[in-house]
Amino acid sequence: MEKFYQTMLSNIRKHPLLQKIIMGFTRYIPIITFNSDLENTARLCFIGQNAVKSGQTAAGLMGEITNGQGQIIIISGHEENPSLQQRADGFNREISISYPQINNLGIRYAYDDDWVAEKITDEILDKYPNLKGIYITGSGVLGVCKSLQKANKIKDIKIIANDFINDNIQLLSNGTINFLIGQDAYTQGYQSIMLLFHKLFDNKNPDSKFAYTDIVIKNRFNI
């Protein structure tokens, strides 16, 4: 479902006609976006994580657990996904400012596919045997971790990923992942419904165009 959702968003952003159709809907139907925003539409409000700050948070964690040194890399999903791109932008910015001794190798795209993520990580490990950290902005966590397990690199490479889904929690619990960053999915769903309720029954608009949820950090001791 997540892959379908991201593909749909990507297609909407690529086609101005689809955006125009959605703009037409908003004249008659109140729309709230959550988790991933649709820019340039007349939606009432976006509810979700501040993706830039999430990336900055990941950078701070990465800097501390690598002692601010060594090679790191980002593995992301789709280049067209603005939330993932904003996470990467925030991460890159904070690394460059606060941890200048870290060698940031840039970003590779796995298109939310674990098989692709695994193969990309295999290539990265071959090319950069002294890699110290990987930041995973979205899906592909299982593939990355499978590659590290094959290479016996779990203890050598620090992993920071996103979202408290079952597979990620298991990998966090067994020490494969060092930190998970969550985006309060419950609040995203609940608040979306409540804001629409107040709009439909009270004709009350949201107080802001953006309602950011908490950025939650988990490790294996507080999961």
Order of alpha helices (4+ residues) and beta strands (2+ residues): alpha-alpha-beta-beta-alpha-beta-alpha-beta-alpha-beta-alpha-beta-alpha-beta-alpha-beta-beta
